[in-house]
């Protein structure tokens, strides 16, 4: 029993080291003096700690602007889409109207359509609307999502109808019921959805790459991918850029871990 | 009472309207338009004047069928899906079984560590892996040299470039399936295992006869999600190869090819056709997956 337990934990620990190594090296290299991370063989621990690469990123390369763009875009998408998805998801679960279930099953089936299929015409549409190379061009197409509607709907199904009927008898309108009963009762699903949306939008790459053309408007991932082109040999600088991009969402995840992990199983609940 | 029903129906439509409008204008509309676009030779330079582009029917598709670069992209993407997918799921299942073992302590800590790569930003960690893979200065070859392997030119050698992408993807994604498998494992009643042990079933028999069959719904879900996600491979080759899909197209994916043709060369008809091929492939493969699993069950 003892030996078995030891072996089990040894395997788990080796797995943990392998998983953590890329993240450790990213952080470690970002704090190394210039050239140390690309020496042959490369250093694994900084000989001394320096913040010069972070300073270069924020002062010389103005990455603070991209950071702000990412915060604003992810924040706006999260606020708007969580609200619109909540409204729609609640309606699909709790309000009876003709054609509701058929419409919902179509939306569900549409989840297999990859985003790339819409991208070229969407680009032409936004060009006509004058939204290319603007934050709105990233935010507006993401203002509602099939997955978000699905997640809220699945959760809202568990709200008992008696509660809503009682409120209706008392003369409450549907908007009022949604606002004071629906939203509070669906809170766990909404917090999860907001968290998924923020982290997902923050990390999104292909669409912002397509629609944003001005470096000053780039989100962090697009800016980082652009930096590699010019600063590829500058390993420590690139690693600092990776840390700046990853750290906010990693910290957000660590502080709301339970919500996030509960949400993954929530999203897989079957009909 | 009738007025109530009507009011509820009106509210129902009103509530779905904003989200539906966004999806119609910015997703479903463009999807339909994309199909039509794929039947034309629109390029961005011709957009100035109507009449500068033509309907060419299926020519974009027949040209793709004759284009070795397109087939290379298809092959690379299939490799990523059918080698990377199973490896990711196997790693996820292995990690879940270890985490769920009765003897395991500090479950929460291990789970957090294994899951962390899932929430990291792909472009950022791909940047990190680009340096990990460096043939001489990369820590990966340094570690491999310690056990007498290498040096491998991960991203420079066409034979190793796709495996390098797969390895990174397994690292990045196995935690997602792991969490779902742990939830699935915990739903299996302990009494079944006890009964099996009384009947003298060993670990391997229990795994084959109890755990895997009862995990089938989770396996199917993780399988389909992973497949759909992996078919859309884009940021990994973009970041690791500087947007080229090199060396010599060894990591060119279908989505990357669509991006290059559609948004770099502005050959939008061909780009739209490539996107639709990707859609069709995803549809067929995920339908087959669902059918196969249903038949087995």
Interface residues (C-beta under 8 A of the other chain):
Chain A: X1 X4 X5 X8 X9 X11 X12 X15 X16 X18 X19 X20 X21 X22 X23 X25 X26 X29 X37 X38 X39 X40 X41 X42 X44 X84 X85 X87 X88 X90 X91 X92 X95 X96 X97 X98 X100 X103 X107 X110 X112 X113 X114 X115 X116 X117 X118 X119 X120 X121 X122 X123 X124 X125 X140 X141 X143 X144 X146 X149 X168 X173 X174 X175 X178 X199 X202 X203 X205 X206 X209 X210 X220 X221 X222 X224 X225 X228 X229 X232 X235 X238 X239 X241 X242 X243 X245 X246 X249 X250 X253 X254 X257 X260 X261 X264 X265 X268 X270
Chain B: X4 X5 X7 X8 X9 X10 X11 X12 X13 X15 X16 X18 X19 X20 X22 X23 X25 X26 X27 X28 X29 X30 X31 X33 X34 X37 X47 X95 X98 X99 X101 X103 X104 X105 X110 X111 X112 X113 X114 X115 X116 X117 X119 X120 X121 X122 X123 X124 X125 X127 X128 X129 X130 X131 X132 X134 X136 X137 X138 X139 X142 X171 X176 X179 X180 X183 X217 X218 X221 X228 X231 X232 X234 X235 X238 X239 X242 X243 X255 X258 X259 X262 X263 X268 X271 X272 X275 X276 X278 X279 X282 X283 X286
